[in-house]
Amino acid sequence: MTWEEFKTLFLGQYFGHAQRIRIQSDFLNMKKRDDEGVIEFEQRFTSLSYHVPYLIPDERTRIDMFVGALGGVYADKMVGGIYPTFLDVVTAAMVIETRRTFSARPRDFGGPS
């Protein structure tokens, strides 16, 4: 038995049909919240994706779904980018988050007050 077959059997045994449909819907409709950092969103994305492996057959699909779920400025800057691995796409999103954080801070250039 392969790992994928085991996961399918396990999830079928311990999660009812209605609960699996709810998790699937939550995953397909998830978006990064404004008050949520990239790392927190990645953890939520990964946690839900574990329960719906049939929706993410490969790394490319996982990357595309993650970028789409990030939405907003992240998706605007990342769509069309080349990200060989999921780690690469998460790192790129963290860079955007860091740049946005620093550009939003007021600057104090010193001088007389």
N, C-alpha and C positions, 0 to 999 in steps of 0.2 A: 504494500500500500504506500502510495506517495504521500508526501506532506500535505499537498493540496487536497487529496482525497480524504485524508484524516481530518483536516480542518473543516471540510464540508460536512462530513459525518458528525463531527463534534458539535459544530454550530447548529446543525439540524436537530441534534439530540437535546441540547440545553437551551436553545432559544426557540420560542414558538414562532409560527408563521407571522403573526401580527407584529411581534417584536422585531423580527428580521426586516419586515417591510418598513417599519418605523425607522430603524437604523439606516436602512438603504436610503430612505427619503431624507433623513438628517444629513447623510453624507453627500448626496447629490445636490442638496440645497445649501450646504454650508458656505459661509462667507466669513472672511476675517472681520472681526468687530473693531471699531475705532479704538476701543480701550484695550485691545489685545496686541501684545508684541508678536513679532514673527515667530519667535521660539515657542511661545504659548500656542499660537495657531498651528504650528507644525506638529506639536504634541497632540493636539486635538484631532488634526487631520489624520495623523498616523494611527491614533487610537481607534477612530471610527473606521479607517480603511482596513484595519485588521479583520473587522467583522464582515466586510464585503469584498473579499479577494476576487470574486468573479467580475467585479466592475473595473478592476485594475489588472489587466492581463500581463502588462509589461511595464518596464521603467519609463518608457516614453509617455505612456498614458498617465502614469502616476505624476510625472512632471507637468504635463499639460493640465491635468485636473487641479494640481496644486496652484499653478499660476492663475488659472481661471478663478479659483476660489479666493485667492488673495484679493483680486479685484482692484478697483481704483487706480491710484498712482503706480502701484506695484505692477499690475497687469499691463498698464500703459507702457511702462518702461521695459518690461520683460518679455512681452509677446514677440515672438520672432527671434529671440535670443537662442544661442546654442548652449545647452546645458547637458553635458554627457551623462551626468548622474543626478540623483535626487539631492545629494549633498551640495552639488554645485548650484542648484536652483535655490536651495535654502540659504546658502551663503550669499548669493546675489541679492536675495530679498533682505537679508540682514544688512548688507552694505547700503541699500536704498534707505532702509529704516534709520541707520546711523547718520547718513547724510541729511535726511529730513530732520532728525532731532537736532543736529548741530546748526543747520541753517535756520531753524525756528527760534534759536536762542538770541536774545538781544546782545548786541556787541557793545563793549565798553572800551572806547579807544583812549581813555584817560584824558589828561589835559586838565585845565582849570575848571573848577565847578562854580 
